[in-house]
Amino acid sequence: MFLYFSTLICYNNNALENKRTFLAEKNFGECIKAFSKILVRLCGKREQLVKQKLKAGLFILSDIILLTVSFYSSYFIRFEFSNENIPSNFAEHILLLLLVSVAIKIAVFIPFKLYRSLWKYAGVYELVSIFLASAITNGVLFLYISFVERLAPRSIFVITGMIDVFLIGGSRFVYRLYRRLVMGRVIRLDNLKRVLIFGAGDAGAMIAKEMELHPELNYKLVAFLDDSPEKKGRKVNGIPILGGLEDVGDIVDKKSIDEIIIAIPSAKPAVINNIYEQCLKTSCRVKILPSMSQLINGSIMLKKIKDVEIEDLLGREPIVEDLESVAGYLGGKVVLVTGGGGSIGSELCRQIASYSPARLLMLDNYENNLYDILNELTSRYPNLELVPIIANVREKERISEIFSEYKPNIVFHAAAHKHVPLMESHPEEAVKNNVFGTWNVAHCADKYNAERFVLISTDKAVNPTNVMGATKCIAEMIIQALDAKSKTEFVAVRFGNVLGSNGSVIPLFKKQIEQGGPVTVTHPDITRFFMTIPEAVQLVIQAGAMAEGGEVFVLDMGQPVRILDLAEKLIRLSGFEPYEDIDIEITGLRPGEKLYEELLTIEEGLKATRHNKIFVAKPLHIDYELLKRELEILHQMVYKTCDSKEIKEYVKVLVPTYKMAQ
C-alpha cells in the first residue's frame, strides 16, 4: 500500500521523481527517505521533520493493527478459540469496544512518547513505558466494564494487556533488530577489531553498551580485565571478566586481542601509567578514556576514546576549585592579562572569560598569537567585551596609557622571556623584559589602584643557575617590595614546566620523533617538574583568590620526572621502540641548566593554604628604596654598552643565590 501510494504520487508529479527509480528502492529505509523527499517538495517542509512525522505515522498504523490483533486474540483465548462460545450479549459489543479500546490506547501512547523515542536504541526504559501505557488503558476499560456497563468479560482486558505489551514491545525490538542487521548495519566479520577493556566499572559497562549499539564501528568486545578480585569470573553485559593486570599478556594471546581500552577515568595517573606499561608489552594498540576532569558531565561516548598521550601518564588528580571565591574576585571586573597570546597567557584568558569579567584586556607584543586567542574567545563568548592590545611591557609610557584608559582591577602578568639558553646569550633582553617589564606593569597597577597583581613566576627563580631564573627572582622581589607600600595586593605564583607550552621539551621531542630521530636529552639524570597548562592556570587563578599581599604561592608539582624516561615514553606512544627505531642522544647540559629544579629556598619555608595543591612561601622583607637604587644601576647597564658578563655579574649582586654559568 505504501509503495503503491508513493508510485501514484510519482506518476502525477513527474517533475519531482521518476516512478521507476522510486520503485527500484529495495530498502525500506531508503523508501522512507525517498518518500520524505517527495513530501518535502510538495509541502515545503524540512526533510528531517517530514521523516520523523512519517515514521511516527507508520508506528501508529502498526500499533492500530497490533492492538486489533491483540483485542481479538484475547477473545479467542478467553473463549477457547471458538466464536460459538462467545455469548451474544458480549459479541454484539466487540466492534464498539475494539474502536474505543484502540482509540484510547493510541491517545495514551502519545503522551508516553512512544512515537518520539529512537527505537533503534530501544531498551528497558522503552519497555517500561509500553507496560505503563498499556496498564493504564486496559485498567481504565477494566474498571468501566466492572462498575459501569458489563460489555465484556473482565478477563478480556487482563489478557489484552499482556498481549499488548508482547506485540507492541516486540514490534519495537524487531525494528531495532532490523535497523542493526538489515539496514546497512551488518557486522563485517572480516574487519572486526577484537577489543579488551581494562576496567569493569561503570565506564567500562557504558563503553560495552555503546559498542553493542554501534556494530558499524566493527568493534568486537571479547573480555574485561579488572584488578578487583571479587569481579573475576563475573560478566558485564554478557562479557566475561577474565582476570587482572597480571593476566593481560595471556588474555591477549589466547583471545587474539587487537586493541586494549583503558576505561578507568577516576584512576590516578600513576595507576594509568602502570597499566599502560603492562599493556605496552603486548602487540596491541592501547587507547584510553579521558579522566573525569576531561569528560563533560561524566558522559561516556566511543568518540571520546583516544590514543594514550603523555598528559595521561604525567597528569595528576583533578583540581577542586573554590568557584565562589574565584567568581567573586573576577566576575564583573576589568581584567588585564599581559602576554595574553602565549601558552600560559592565552589559557589564562580562556579560563578568566568563563567567570564573566566586565572586560578582558589581552596584551601582547606578538600580533599573530593575540589574533588567534581573540577569534577563539569571540566565538565562545560573544557577549564578553574583549580588548586586544598590541604593546610591549618594556615601554613604560605605553603601559601607563593603557592603565589610564582602561583602569584594570585585576592584573595577571604573564609576559616574559623564558628560554634559558637564549637568555644566557642575551642577558640584557632578559633583564629588559622580565625585570623592567615587571617593574613597569607593577608600578602602573599601584598608580592606578588595581586591586590585585598576580605575577607568573617559575621554579627557576629558586637558587638560579641561569640569567632567566635570576631575572624572575628579581621580578618576585619587585612585587614583594611594592606590596609593602601599596594598597594593591601583589603576589607571585611559582611553578615548573607545563606540558606542551611553546618551546617546552615535549613539542621538541615530538618533532624529533617525526623526523626519525635522534631525540636529544642533555643528561641521563636530569629531572623536571611538570603539570598541564590548564591545571597550572587553574591554580594560578585560585591562588589569586587567596591573595592577601606579598605572598609567593608555590604550586604542588607532584614528583619530578626524569627527562630520559619522558623521551622513552613519547617514542613508545608514537609507535616506535627507543634505541631501536628511534635513538636517544645525550648532548650534555646547556649553559645555565640544572640537573634538577627547586620550588623554594631554605629561607622561605613553606606553609599550607586552604587549597591542598597550593602552598605559600614565607614573605621576605625587601627594602624598596635599596632595590630601586640597584635597579636604576642595572637599567643604565642594559641600556648602555655593558657586555653580557658585566650584566650577569651585577644581577648576582641583586640575587646572591644566583650561580653564574662558567
N, C-alpha and C positions, 0 to 999 in steps of 0.2 A: 504494500500500500504506500509505504514511504517513497520507494523508488518510482512508483507509478506517478505519485503526486509531483515528485521532482521532475520527472520526464515531461509531464504536462506543462509545467511552468517553463521548462526549457524550450518546448516546442512553440509556445506562444511568445517567447522572448528570445528570439534567435540572436539578437544583438548582445544578449548577456552571456549565454553559454551555448555550446554545441551539444545537442542531445546525445549523440553517440559517445562523445568524450565523457559526459557525465555518467552514462550507463556503464562505461568501462571501469568506473571506480569500483574495485572489488573489496576494498577495505571499508568496514563500517565507519571507522573514524574519519576516513577520507571523504566518505559520503556526507557526513555531518559537516565537514569543513567546506566541501564544495557547495552544499545546500545553503549553508550560512552565508557564503559569499553572494549567492543569488539574492537572499533576503536583504543583505546589506545594500545592494544596489537598488532593490525595489523600495526599501523602507528608508534608506538614507541613515541607517544607524551604524554604530561601531560593530565591527565583526566579532570582537570578543563578547560583547553584551548579547548579541544575537545567538552565538554559540551556547552561552550559558542558559539563555531562555529556552533554546531548542532542546538542550539536554534535560532541563527541568521538566519540560513538557513531555518528553519521551519517558522519563521516570514516572510522571503522574499517570500517563497512559498505561504503562506497565503495571503500576500499582492497582489501577482500576481493574485490570484483567485478573491480577493475582488475588485481589480481595474478593472478586466474584467467584473465582475458583475456590478460595478458602471458605466462603459462605456456603456454597452448595456442597462442598466436601463435608462440612460439619453436619449437614442434614443426613447425608449418606452414611456417615459414621454413626450418628445418633440412632438412625432407624435401620441399621443393619443392612445398608447398601441396597435398599429396595424402596422405590417410590410408593408402592402399595401400602407400606407400613406407616406412611405419614398421614395422620388424621386430617380430615377435610378442613376442620376449623384452623389448623396450622398451615395447610397447603395453600389456602386462598390468600394468605398474607406474606408468602415467601417473596414475591417480587417487590412488594412495598417495603418490606424490611431490608431487602437487598439494596434498594436505591437509597433508603435513609442511612443504612449502615455504611455504605461506601462513601456517601457524601460527607457524613460526619467524620469518618476516618481521614479522608483527604484533607478536610478542613483542620483537623487536629495535627496531622503530619506537617503541615506548612509552618506553624509557629515552632515546631520542634526542629525546624531547619533541615528536614530530611531531603529537601531538594536543593540545598545550598552546600552540602558537605562535598569535600573532594573524595569521591568514593573510590578512587584508585588507591587511597590510603586508608580504606575502611578498617576499623579495628573495634576494640571493646567499647569505646565511647559511643560509636555509632550504633552498635548492637543494643546497648542500654537505652539509647534514645528511641529506637524502634520498639523495644519492650515496653517502655513507659507510655509511649503514644498509643500503642495497641491496648495496653491495660486500661488506660483512661477511657478510650472509646467503647471498648467492649464492656467495661464496667458500667458506664452510663446506660447502655442498652440493656444490660442485665438487670439493673435497678428498675428501669422503666417497665419491663415485662413482668417483673416480680411484684411491683406495688401499684402500677397504673393500669396496664391493659395486657392481658396474657395473650400475646400474639404468637408465641413460640415457646418451646421448652427452654427453661433457664440454662440447661446444659449446653445449648447451641452456642452461646456466646463465650462459654468457657473453652469449648473445643475450638471455636473460631479464633479465639485469642492465641492459642498455641500454634495453630496453623498459620496465622498472620505473621507471627514472629519468624517461623521457619521459612515461609515463602518470601516475605519482604526482605528479611535479613539475608536469606540465601541468595536472592537476586543481586544484592549489593556485592556480596563476596564473589559471586560468579562474574560480575562486571570487573571487579578488581583483578581476578584471575585472568580474565580476557585481556585487560589492559597490559598485564605483565607478560603474558605468554603469546599473545596473538598480534597485538598492535605494535609491532616493531620492537618488542622488549624481550625477545627470546635470547637467553644467555648463549653467547658464543663460546662453546666448550673449548675451542682451540686457542682462546685468548684469555683464559682465566688467570688472574693473579691470586695465588694461594697466600692467604694472609693469616698472620699470627698476631693477636692483640695482647700486649703486656699490660695488665690492669683489668681485673674483672669486677670493677666497681660500677658506679652509675654512668661514668663517661664511657667506659668500655661497652656497657649494655646499650647505650644510645647509639654508639657507632655501629654495633652489630645490627640494631634495628634499621638504621639508615641504609646499611649495605643490603639488607633484605628488601627494602623498599625501592632500591635503585640498582636492579640487576644489570642495567645497561652499562654500568661502570665496570662490569666484568671482575668484580671482587668475589672471591670465594673464601669466606671466613672458615678456617679449618679448626682453630683451637684458641683457647685463652691460656695465659700464664699469670700467676699471681703469687706473691710471697706470703700470703695469708694461709697458714696450714689448714684452717677449717674449711677453706674454699676448695681445696684439692679434691677432685673426684666429682664435684658438682657440675651443674650446667647453667649457662646463661643463654637464654633464648634458644635452647636446644644445642648449644655449642659447648663441648666439654672443657673443663679447666684441668689441664694435664700436669701441672706442676708449678715450680717456681723458677727463679732466675737461673739457678744452677742446672736446670734441665733444658735451657734454651738451645744448646748445641744439639742434643739428642733429638729434640722435637723437630727442629729444623730439618735434620737429616731424614728422620722417619716419615715426616709428613710432606716432604718436598716443598718447604715454605719458600715463597719468593720475596715476601715483604713483611717486615715487622713494624707494628704501630705501637708506640709508647703512649698509653692513654691514662696517665695519672696527673691531671692538671694541677692537683693540690700538692704534689710532691716537691720537696726541696731540691734545688739544683744539684746538690751533692748526690742525692739518690738517683736523679735522672742521669747524671754523669756516670755513675757506676753501672746502671742498666745499659746505657749506650755503649760503654766499653765492652760489656759482655756480648751484646748483640753484634758489635762490630767484628767480633771474632768469627762470625758466620759469614756466608757469602751473600746474605740478604741485604736488600735496600732497607734502611731504617728511616722511619718517619715519626713525627711526634705531634701530639695535640698540644697547643699552646697552654701556658699556665693560666690559672683562673683570672689573674690580673689582666691578661690579654684577651680573654673571652668576654664578649658583650653579653651582659645579663646571664652569664654562665651557660649560654646556649651552645650546644654541640652540633656541628654540621661537618659533613665529609670534606667540604671545601676548605675548612679551617685546618685540616691536617696538612702538615708541611714537612719539608725536609728538616732534619735537625740542623740548627745553626749554632754558632759559637755562643750566642747570647743565652741559648737554652742550657748550656753547660756551665757558663760562668755567671749567669744571672743569680738573683737572690730572692728571698721571700717577698711577697707583695707588701707594699708600704701602706700603713694605716694612717690616713691623714686626718687632722683636726679641721674638717671642712669649714666649720663655723668660724673659727679664728682666722683662717685664710681668707674666706669670703669677706670677713669683716674688715680686713685692712686693705684689700684690693678692690672690692666692689664699690662702684661709684667714684673711684679715684682716678686722677690723671697719672699714668704710669709711664716712666721712661726706661727703655732698655737700650743701653749702648752696646755696640757690637751685635745689633739685632739681626744681622744676616748670617752670623756664624753658627757653628754647631750648637753651642750652649745658648747663645742669644736667641736664635730662631725658635728653639724648643721652649725657652722662657716665654716668648711671645705667644706661642701656641697655648701653653697652659694658662698664662695670665688672661688671655682672651676669654677663656671658659668661665672666668669669675666675674664677668660683666663690669670691667672698669668703665669709667665715664669716657676715657680717651686713652688710646695706646700709642705712645710715641716710639717709633723704631728707628734708631740712629745707627748709621753705618757709613764707613768710608768707601765701601765697595758696592757699587750700584746693582750688579747682577744678582748677588745673593739677596739683597734687600727687595729687589723686584719680585723674586720668587716667593719669598715669605709673604709679601703684600698680596700677591694674587691668590695664594692659598687661603689666607685669613679672610680676604674679601669675599671669597666664595663660601667659606664656612660660617662666617659671622657677618652677614650683610647689614645688620643694624648697628654694628660696632664702629665707632669713629676711629679709623686708623690713620696715623700721620707718619708717612715715611720721611726721614730726614737724612740727606746726604751731608755729612760733616765729619771732621777729624777732631778727635778729642784733644789733640795737641794744640789746637787753635783756641786759646783762652777766650778771645773776644767773640768768636762764633758760638762757642758753648754758652757764653753769657747771654748772647742774643736769644738763643733757644730757650733758656731758662726764664728770661724776662718775658718772652711771648707766651709760653705755654704753662709756666709755673707748675712743674710736676710735683705731685705729692709723694710718690714713691719712685726711687731710682735703683735700678739693677745695673751695676757697672760690669759688663762682660767684655768690653773692648780691651784687647791686649795682644801683644806678640807672645807666642808660646813655644815656638820651635827652638829647642835647646841648641843644636849645632849652629843654626843660622844666627842666633843671638850671640853665640860665642864669637862669631866672626864680625858681628856688627853690634857691639855693646851699646854704642851711642843711640841706636834705634830702639833697643830695648828700654833704655832709660827714658827717652823722649815719650814713648808710648805708654809703658807700664807705670812709670813714676810720675811724669809730669801730666800725662793724660788723666791719671787718677787724681792728681792734685787739682787740676782744672775743674773736673766734674764735681769733685767733693766740695770744693770751695763754693761753687755755684749752688750746690744743694744747700749749703749752710747760708749763703747770702739770700737766697730766695725762699728760705723757710720750708724746705722739703721735710716731710715727716720722718722718712726713713731712707737710708742709703745702704744698699747691700753690695759689697764687693765680692766678686767671684775670684777666689784665690786658689792656691794649689799646694799639694804636699811638697812640691819642690822648693817652697819658701822656707821649709824647716831645715836648718843646718845646710844651706845651699852649697852646691859644688859647681854651680853654673850661674852665669850672669842673669839668665831669665829668672831662676828661682830667687836670686838676690833682689832683683827689681820688684818682684811680687812681695817679698818680705818688706821692702820699703813702703810699698803700697799699703800693706797692713798697718805699718807704723803710722802712716799719714792718717788713716781713718781713726785709729785709736787716739792719736794726738788731738784731732779735730773734735772727737766726741766729748772730750773733757771740757771744751769751751763753747759747744754749740747746743742749740735746742734740738737739732736734728739727731736722730738715733743712728749712729754709724756702726755697722757690723760687717764682719767678713765671714765668708763660708769657704772652708778649705776642704778640698777632696782630691783624689788621684785621677788616674786616666779614665776616660769614658770610651766605651766600646763604639767604634765606628765614627768617631769625630774626625774632622778634617785633619789630615796629616798624622793620624794615630797609626799604631803598628798594624792593626788588623787590615785596613784597606791596602796598606803596603804589601803585607803577606799575600792577600788575595790576588793582587796584581802580579806579584812574582810567580804565584802558582799558575795563573792564566798564561803566563809567558813560558811556562815549562821549567821554572826554577833557575838557579837555586834560590831558596828562601834564606835571607841573611839575618842572623842573630848575632848581637855584639859580644855576648858572653854566655857560656853554658849555664851559669848560675844566676844570671840577672833576673830579678823579680819586680813585679809592679802590682799595684792595687788597681782593680777595675770595677766599674759599675756602668750600667746603661745610661744613655743620655737622658731619657725620660725620668729614670729614678733619681739621678743627680739633681735635675732641675726641680723635681717634686720636693726633694729635701731642702733645696735652696729656698724655695718659696715658703716651706713650712718653717725653716729657720728664721726667715724674715718676720714671720708672725710672732716669734718668741722674742724678738729683739727688744732689749732694754737700753742698749747703748754701750759700745766699747767691746763687745764680745767678739771672739774669734770662734765660730762654730766649726766643729770638726765632724765630718760625716763618717759613720761606721762603714768602712770599705770592705769589711769581711777579711778573708785570708788573702795574702799576696799570691799572685800567680806566677809561676816560672815561665818566662817567655819562650824557652825551648819547648816546654810542654804545650804551650799555646800554638806554636808553629806546627808541631806534630798533629795536634787535633785538627787544625784547619786543613792540613794536607789530606787527612783521612776523610774529613767532611766533604772535601772536593772529589772524593772517589779515588784517591791515589794512596800509595804506600810510601811513608817517609824513608829516605835514603835509598829507595829502590826506583820509584817512579820520579820522585822529586827530591833532590838533595837539599840538605841544610848546611849552610856555610857559616862558620864562626869568624866574624870580621874584627873583633876587638872593640873595647869600649871607646866611644867617641869622646872628644874633649868636653869636659864638664858633666859626663854621665856617671851616675852612681850605680852600684850593683843593686841597691835596694833603696826605697823611699821611706821617709818617716812622716808621721802625721802631726807630731808636736814635739816641742823641745822639753827638756827636763824641767826647765824653769816654769814652763806654762802650767804643768799639771793638767788634770782633766776631771771635769765634773759631769754627772749625768743631767739630762734635761727630762721634761715630761714625755719626750719622744724617744723611743728605745733605739733609734738609729742616729740620733743627733746628740753630740756632746759639746761642751763648751770649755775652751781653754781659759785659764785664769788671765784676765786682762793685765797687760804690762803697762807700767807708767812710762809714757813717752813725753818728754819735755817739748812742748810745741815750739817755743821760741828757738831752742837749740836745733831742733830738727829743721826749722825754717831756714836758719843761717847755713846749715850744712847743705841743704838742697839748693840754696842760691849759688853756692860754690860749684856744686855739681852741674847746675844749669849753665853756668859760664863755661865749664869744661866741655860739655857735649855740644854746645853751640859755637864754640871757638875751634881751635885747631888741635886739641889734645888727642893723642893717639889712644888706641884701644886699651893698651896696657895701663896707661895713666888713669883712664876712666874706671877700669876694674879695680885698681888699687884704691881709688877714692871710695868706690862702692863698698869696699871692705871696711873702710872707716865707719860707714853708717851701719854696716851689718858685720859685726866682729866674727860671727859664726860662719861667714862665707869663706869657703876654702877654694881659692882660685886654682883652676886647672893649670898645670905646668906646661 
